[in-house]
Amino acid sequence: MTVQAVKPIAPHDSSAPTAIDCCNPATGAALGTVAAATPADVQAAIVKAREAQQSWRHSTFAQRRAVLTHILNHVLTHADELCEAIVEDSGKTFENAMLGEVMPVCSKITWLLKNGEKYLKPESVGCGILMHKKARIEYHPLGVVACIIPWNYPLQNILSSLVAPLMAGNAVIIKASEVVAWSTRRFQRITDEALRREGFSPDTVQIINGFADAGAALVRGGVDSILFIGSVANGRRVIEGSAEHLTPVVIEAGGKDPMIICDDAHLEKAVHSALGGSFINLGQNCIASERVIVFEAIYDRFLEEVVKVAGQLRQGVPRRDGQVDTGAITSPLQLRIIDRLVRDAISKGARAVVGGEIRHIGDGSFYPPTILTDLTDDMDIVTSEVFGPVMLVMKVKGEEEAIALANGTTFGLHSSVITHDRARGERIARQLQAGATCINDFGLCYVNQNLPFGGVKYSGFGRMNGREGLRAY
C-alpha cells in the first residue's frame, strides 16, 4: 500500500461551536456538553489510527476474534446500562434499545466470529486454460476506515459499523452524529477495553464528535475507505470530498420503502407488518415502510384495522416499566421536517386518519404515529423521505399498478410484499427496484447477517453485512 500525501486541512472556522450541547429529547433535560472535534483534531486522529493499524494489520484471526469477543461480552454484560444511555440520548423506548440496537450488534459480532476468517483467508481459484498454474485471491486490510453515521441508532450504528473493518485488520475512525454525542464516551470504553486486553492500542478505534467541518476533514483526510450512512444531500458531499483522493465509498442514503399488501394477505399479519414497518423507532429508520400500497379489494378493511391499532399506541417519556409504546423524536430538526411534510400534505388534501400534528408532552420532542390517506403526487411527503412515524396508505387496483407505484421513486433501499401466495410474492419481488425485498415480513433482510445490505438508485451503492460487506474492507 502506498501512503498518499495529504493536503493540509483548512483551519477551523473560529465561528464554529467548540462544544456540543446535549439533552434528552424526551424530557428536554440538559445532559451536559461534549467537545466538538476540529479539523486539526480529525487529522491528528487519522495519524494515530494509521500508526495503530501498523500493529493491528498483522494481528492473527485468533487475536481479532478475541477483541470482538470482548466487545460482545461487554455488550451482553452491560446491556441494561447501555440501553439506559441509548434511551437518555435518543429518547427511544427501552424495548427498542434492546431489540433494535443490542440484539443486532450481538448478531453481527456473532456472525463475524463464526465467518470472518472463512471469508478473509486466501482462496484458491482455477486458472482456466492455464492448467499448469496455480492462482489464489488474498484479502488484505485497506488501512484506516472512516465511518460517518447518523443518530437514529446510537450504539448499533457505531459498533455495527466498526466491527467488520476491524475484523478485516483495519483501524477505524467513527464520526458519530452530534445529535447523540453524549453516549459516545460510554461506547468508546467498549473498544478501548477490548483492544487493551489483547495488547493493542486503543487508537485502533476512535470515536469522534463534531459538526460538518469535522466530517469534511475526515472525508478529505486521506483515509483508505469511507462508509457513509445518512441523507442523499450529505452523501453527495461525501462523494465530492472522496474524489480528492479517489477514496472508495460505501453509501447508504436512506429510502422511501414500499410495502405491497396483496388482496390475499392475512389481514392481521398485514396490519402488524405495516405498523412495525412504519412505526418501529418512530419511523426513524432507513428501511421504514413509509408507503403502504394496498390492493383495493382489502383496502377499507385494512385501513379500519390499522387505524384502530395505531390509535391505541401509547406515547410518552420512556420508562423501564413499559408504560409507553413509542418515545420521542431524537433530533429537533427532524421533528420540524416531519411536521412540515405532514402540514404540506394536509393543506393539499391529504387526510390524517390518525395523528397529524406535533404532540406536546412536557419539554420533549414528540410526534405521534400518523396515518395519511388521499395522497396525490403534488405532495412533498409522497416523494421525500420522512424519517418519522408517518404511514402513507395508498390504494391500487392490482399487481401492475402496485409495482409501478412502488418503483416510482428515486430511492431503492428495501421493500416488502405481504401475500398468502409465495409464488406471487416472489414474482412481485423480482420486479421491485430495491436492494432487498422481504416477503411476508419487514426488515429481516438487514437483520440476517448472511445477506449483503444496501440500496440502488439514490439509496446508495456498495454493500454492508455478509461476505460482500466484509470483503469490501
C-alpha positions in Angstrom: 0.0 0.0 0.0 1.2 3.5 -0.8 0.5 6.3 1.6 -0.9 9.4 -0.1 0.4 12.9 0.5 -2.4 14.8 2.2 -3.1 18.4 1.7 -3.1 20.5 5.0 -6.5 20.6 6.5 -8.1 24.1 6.4 -8.0 25.9 9.7 -11.0 25.6 12.0 -13.7 28.2 11.5 -13.5 30.4 14.6 -17.3 30.9 14.5 -18.0 27.2 14.6 -19.1 25.8 18.0 -16.4 24.3 20.2 -18.8 22.2 22.2 -21.9 20.1 21.6 -24.8 20.8 24.0 -26.6 17.5 24.7 -30.1 17.0 26.0 -32.6 14.2 26.5 -35.1 14.6 23.6 -37.9 13.0 25.6 -37.7 15.5 28.5 -35.7 18.4 27.3 -33.3 18.0 30.3 -29.7 19.0 29.7 -27.2 16.2 29.8 -24.0 18.3 29.5 -21.6 19.2 26.8 -19.1 17.3 24.7 -16.1 18.8 23.0 -16.5 19.3 19.2 -13.6 18.0 17.2 -11.9 20.5 14.9 -10.4 19.6 11.5 -7.0 19.6 13.2 -8.3 17.1 15.8 -9.5 14.9 13.0 -6.2 14.9 11.2 -4.4 14.0 14.5 -6.9 11.1 14.9 -6.0 9.8 11.4 -2.3 10.0 12.2 -2.8 8.0 15.4 -5.1 5.5 13.6 -2.5 4.9 10.9 0.2 4.3 13.5 -2.0 1.9 15.5 -3.1 0.0 12.4 0.5 -1.0 11.6 0.4 -3.4 14.5 -3.3 -4.4 14.1 -2.9 -5.3 10.4 -0.5 -8.1 11.4 -2.8 -9.4 14.1 -3.9 -13.1 13.8 -7.5 -14.1 13.3 -7.5 -15.5 16.8 -6.5 -12.1 18.2 -9.2 -10.4 16.2 -11.8 -12.8 17.4 -10.6 -12.3 20.9 -11.1 -8.5 20.6 -14.6 -9.0 19.1 -15.4 -11.5 21.8 -14.5 -8.9 24.4 -16.8 -6.4 22.7 -19.6 -8.9 22.6 -19.2 -9.9 26.2 -19.2 -6.3 27.3 -22.4 -5.5 25.4 -24.1 -8.6 26.9 -22.9 -8.0 30.4 -23.8 -4.3 30.4 -26.9 -4.4 28.2 -29.2 -2.7 30.7 -26.7 0.1 31.4 -26.1 0.6 27.6 -29.8 0.7 27.0 -30.1 3.5 29.6 -27.5 5.5 27.8 -29.3 5.0 24.5 -32.7 5.9 25.8 -31.3 9.0 27.6 -29.5 10.2 24.5 -32.1 9.3 21.8 -35.5 9.3 23.5 -36.4 5.9 22.2 -38.0 3.2 24.3 -36.0 0.6 26.3 -37.6 -2.2 24.3 -36.3 -0.6 21.0 -32.9 0.0 22.5 -32.6 -3.7 23.4 -34.2 -5.3 20.4 -33.2 -2.7 17.8 -29.6 -2.0 19.0 -28.2 -4.5 21.4 -29.6 -7.6 19.6 -28.4 -6.6 16.0 -24.9 -5.7 17.4 -24.6 -9.1 19.1 -25.9 -10.8 15.9 -23.3 -9.1 13.7 -20.4 -9.9 16.0 -21.5 -13.5 16.4 -21.6 -13.8 12.6 -18.1 -12.3 12.3 -16.7 -14.6 14.9 -18.1 -17.6 13.0 -17.4 -16.5 9.4 -14.8 -13.7 9.5 -11.7 -15.9 8.9 -13.5 -18.2 6.5 -14.3 -15.3 4.1 -11.0 -13.4 4.6 -8.4 -16.2 4.3 -6.7 -16.8 1.0 -8.9 -18.5 -1.5 -7.7 -20.8 -4.3 -9.3 -20.4 -7.7 -9.0 -22.1 -11.0 -6.7 -21.0 -13.9 -8.9 -21.8 -16.9 -6.7 -22.9 -19.8 -3.5 -22.3 -17.7 -3.9 -25.7 -16.1 -0.3 -25.9 -15.1 -0.5 -22.8 -13.0 -2.0 -22.0 -9.6 -3.9 -18.9 -8.5 -5.4 -17.5 -5.4 -7.2 -14.4 -4.1 -5.8 -12.8 -0.9 -7.7 -10.2 1.2 -5.5 -7.6 2.9 -6.7 -4.7 5.1 -7.1 -1.3 3.4 -5.6 0.7 6.3 -7.8 3.4 8.0 -11.5 3.2 7.5 -13.8 6.2 8.2 -17.4 5.7 9.2 -19.8 8.7 9.2 -23.0 7.6 10.8 -26.4 9.1 11.8 -28.2 9.5 15.1 -31.2 7.0 14.9 -29.4 4.1 16.5 -26.6 5.5 18.7 -25.0 2.2 19.8 -25.8 0.0 16.8 -24.6 2.5 14.2 -21.2 2.7 16.0 -20.5 -0.9 16.8 -22.0 -2.5 13.7 -20.1 -0.1 11.5 -16.7 -0.7 13.1 -16.6 -4.5 13.8 -16.4 -5.6 10.1 -13.5 -3.3 9.2 -11.8 -4.2 12.5 -12.2 -7.9 11.7 -10.6 -7.3 8.3 -7.5 -5.7 10.0 -8.2 -2.0 9.7 -8.1 0.9 12.1 -11.4 2.7 12.3 -12.5 6.3 12.9 -16.2 6.8 13.6 -17.6 10.3 13.1 -20.7 10.0 15.3 -23.7 12.3 14.9 -23.5 15.4 17.2 -27.2 14.8 17.9 -26.3 11.8 20.2 -22.8 12.8 21.2 -23.5 12.3 24.9 -23.5 8.5 24.8 -20.4 8.1 22.6 -18.0 8.4 25.5 -19.6 5.4 27.1 -19.4 3.4 23.9 -15.7 4.3 23.4 -14.9 2.4 26.6 -16.1 -0.8 25.0 -13.4 -0.9 22.2 -10.7 0.7 24.5 -11.0 -2.2 27.0 -11.2 -4.9 24.3 -8.1 -3.7 22.4 -6.0 -3.1 25.6 -6.8 -6.6 26.9 -5.2 -8.1 23.8 -2.2 -5.8 23.8 -3.3 -3.4 21.0 -3.5 0.4 21.0 -7.0 1.8 21.7 -6.2 4.3 18.9 -7.1 1.4 16.6 -10.8 2.5 17.1 -11.6 6.2 17.7 -15.0 7.8 18.0 -15.0 11.5 17.4 -17.8 14.0 17.9 -18.1 17.2 15.8 -20.1 19.1 13.3 -19.9 19.3 9.5 -16.3 20.6 9.4 -15.1 17.5 11.3 -16.9 15.2 8.9 -15.5 17.0 5.9 -12.0 16.8 7.3 -12.4 13.1 7.8 -13.6 12.5 4.2 -10.7 14.6 2.8 -8.1 13.5 5.3 -6.5 10.7 3.2 -8.3 7.7 4.8 -8.4 4.5 2.8 -12.2 3.8 2.7 -15.3 5.5 3.8 -18.7 4.2 5.0 -21.4 6.9 5.0 -24.9 6.4 6.3 -27.2 9.4 6.1 -29.1 11.7 3.7 -28.7 11.9 -0.1 -27.6 15.6 0.2 -24.8 14.7 2.6 -23.9 11.6 0.6 -23.2 13.8 -2.4 -20.9 15.9 -0.2 -19.1 12.8 0.9 -18.6 11.7 -2.7 -17.3 15.1 -3.7 -14.8 15.1 -0.9 -13.8 11.5 -1.5 -12.9 12.3 -5.1 -9.9 14.3 -3.9 -8.0 11.1 -3.1 -10.2 8.6 -5.1 -11.2 7.1 -1.8 -13.7 4.2 -2.2 -17.0 4.8 -0.6 -20.0 2.7 0.6 -23.1 4.8 0.8 -26.4 4.0 2.4 -28.6 7.1 1.8 -32.0 6.2 3.1 -35.2 5.3 1.3 -38.9 5.6 0.6 -39.6 2.0 1.1 -42.8 0.4 -0.2 -44.8 -2.4 1.5 -47.2 -4.0 -1.0 -50.2 -5.7 0.6 -52.0 -8.0 -1.8 -55.7 -8.9 -1.7 -55.0 -12.4 -0.5 -52.9 -11.3 2.5 -53.8 -12.4 6.0 -55.4 -9.2 7.3 -54.0 -9.3 10.9 -50.5 -10.1 9.6 -50.7 -7.3 7.1 -51.8 -4.8 9.7 -49.0 -5.6 12.1 -46.4 -5.8 9.4 -47.4 -2.3 8.3 -47.4 -1.0 11.9 -43.9 -2.4 12.5 -42.6 -1.2 9.2 -43.8 2.3 9.7 -43.6 2.9 13.5 -40.6 0.9 14.9 -38.3 3.5 16.4 -40.9 6.1 15.4 -40.1 5.6 11.8 -36.6 6.9 12.4 -35.4 4.0 10.3 -33.6 3.9 6.9 -35.8 0.9 6.0 -39.1 2.3 7.3 -42.1 1.2 5.2 -43.2 4.8 4.5 -45.5 3.8 1.6 -48.1 1.1 2.3 -49.6 0.1 -1.0 -52.8 -1.8 -0.5 -55.0 -3.6 -3.1 -58.4 -2.1 -3.3 -60.2 -5.4 -2.6 -59.0 -5.2 1.1 -58.2 -1.5 1.4 -61.2 -0.5 3.5 -60.8 -3.4 5.9 -57.1 -2.9 6.2 -57.4 0.8 6.8 -60.1 0.3 9.5 -57.9 -2.2 11.4 -54.6 -0.3 11.1 -56.2 2.9 12.3 -57.8 1.1 15.3 -54.4 -0.3 16.5 -52.3 2.8 15.7 -54.7 5.0 17.6 -54.1 2.9 20.7 -50.3 3.3 20.7 -49.2 5.0 23.9 -46.6 7.7 23.6 -44.5 9.4 26.3 -41.3 9.6 28.2 -39.7 6.1 28.0 -39.5 4.1 31.3 -38.4 0.7 32.2 -41.9 -0.4 33.2 -43.1 -0.4 29.5 -45.8 2.2 30.1 -45.3 3.6 26.6 -45.1 2.1 23.1 -43.3 5.0 21.4 -40.8 7.6 22.7 -39.5 10.9 21.3 -38.1 12.2 18.0 -34.3 12.2 18.6 -33.5 15.3 16.5 -35.3 18.6 17.0 -34.5 19.4 13.3 -36.2 16.2 12.2 -39.3 17.0 14.2 -39.6 20.2 12.2 -39.1 18.3 8.9 -41.8 15.8 9.8 -44.3 18.5 10.8 -43.6 20.5 7.6 -44.2 17.5 5.4 -47.4 16.5 7.1 -48.8 20.0 7.1 -48.0 20.4 3.4 -49.8 17.2 2.6 -52.9 18.1 4.6 -53.0 21.6 3.1 -53.2 19.9 -0.4 -56.0 17.5 0.5 -54.4 14.6 2.4 -56.4 13.2 5.3 -54.8 12.4 8.7 -56.9 9.4 10.0 -54.5 9.0 13.0 -52.2 11.7 14.4 -51.1 14.5 12.1 -49.6 17.2 14.4 -46.9 17.6 17.0 -47.7 16.2 20.4 -46.8 18.3 23.4 -45.6 16.3 26.3 -43.6 18.4 28.8 -40.5 19.8 27.1 -39.9 16.7 24.9 -39.9 16.4 21.1 -42.8 14.2 20.2 -44.6 13.3 17.0 -47.4 10.7 17.2 -47.8 7.7 15.0 -49.6 9.2 12.0 -51.5 7.7 9.1 -52.3 9.7 5.9 -54.6 8.8 3.1 -56.0 10.6 0.0 -52.5 11.3 -1.2 -51.5 13.0 -4.5 -48.3 13.4 -6.4 -48.0 17.1 -5.7 -47.4 16.5 -2.0 -43.8 16.6 -1.0 -44.3 13.7 1.5 -45.1 11.3 -1.3 -41.6 11.6 -2.8 -39.4 12.8 0.2 -38.1 10.6 2.9 -40.0 11.5 6.1 -37.7 9.6 8.6 -40.5 9.8 11.1 -43.7 8.0 12.3 -45.9 8.7 9.2 -47.5 5.8 7.2 -48.8 6.7 3.8 -51.6 4.4 2.8 -52.2 4.1 -1.0 -54.9 2.2 -2.8 -54.1 0.3 -6.1 -56.2 -2.0 -8.3 -53.7 -4.8 -8.6 -50.2 -6.0 -9.1 -49.2 -4.0 -12.1 -50.2 -0.7 -10.6 -48.7 -1.6 -7.2 -45.3 -2.4 -8.8 -45.3 0.8 -10.8 -46.1 2.9 -7.7 -43.5 1.1 -5.6 -40.8 1.8 -8.3 -41.9 5.3 -8.9 -39.4 6.9 -6.6 -35.7 7.9 -6.8 -35.0 5.7 -3.8 -34.5 1.9 -3.7 -33.3 0.6 -0.4 -35.7 -2.0 0.9 -39.2 -3.3 0.2 -41.8 -5.8 1.4 -44.5 -7.9 -0.1 -47.4 -9.4 2.0 -49.3 -12.2 0.3 -50.6 -15.7 1.0 -49.2 -16.9 -2.3 -45.4 -17.5 -2.1 -45.0 -17.6 -5.9 -46.9 -14.4 -6.2 -44.7 -12.7 -3.6 -41.5 -13.8 -5.4 -42.9 -12.7 -8.8 -43.6 -9.2 -7.4 -40.4 -9.0 -5.5 -38.3 -9.7 -8.6 -39.9 -6.7 -10.3 -39.2 -4.2 -7.4 -36.3 -1.8 -7.7 -34.7 -2.2 -4.3 -31.6 -3.5 -2.7 -33.6 -6.2 -0.9 -37.2 -7.4 -0.6 -38.7 -9.2 2.4 -41.7 -11.4 1.7 -44.3 -11.7 4.4 -42.3 -9.7 6.9 -40.5 -6.4 7.4 -36.8 -5.5 7.8 -35.4 -9.0 8.2 -33.1 -8.6 5.2 -31.0 -6.3 7.4 -31.2 -8.5 10.5 -29.9 -11.6 8.6 -26.1 -11.1 8.6 -25.6 -13.6 5.8 -27.2 -11.2 3.4 -25.5 -8.1 1.9 -27.3 -4.9 2.7 -27.5 -1.8 0.6 -29.6 0.1 -2.0 -30.0 1.1 -5.6 -30.8 4.5 -7.2 -30.5 7.3 -4.7 -30.4 4.9 -1.8 -26.7 4.4 -2.4 -24.2 1.8 -3.6 -21.8 -0.7 -2.1 -22.9 -3.2 0.5 -22.7 -3.7 4.2 -23.1 -7.0 6.0 -22.4 -10.5 4.8 -19.5 -11.8 2.9 -19.6 -8.9 0.4 -19.7 -6.3 3.1 -16.8 -7.8 5.0 -14.6 -8.2 1.9 -15.2 -4.5 1.0 -12.7 -3.7 3.8 
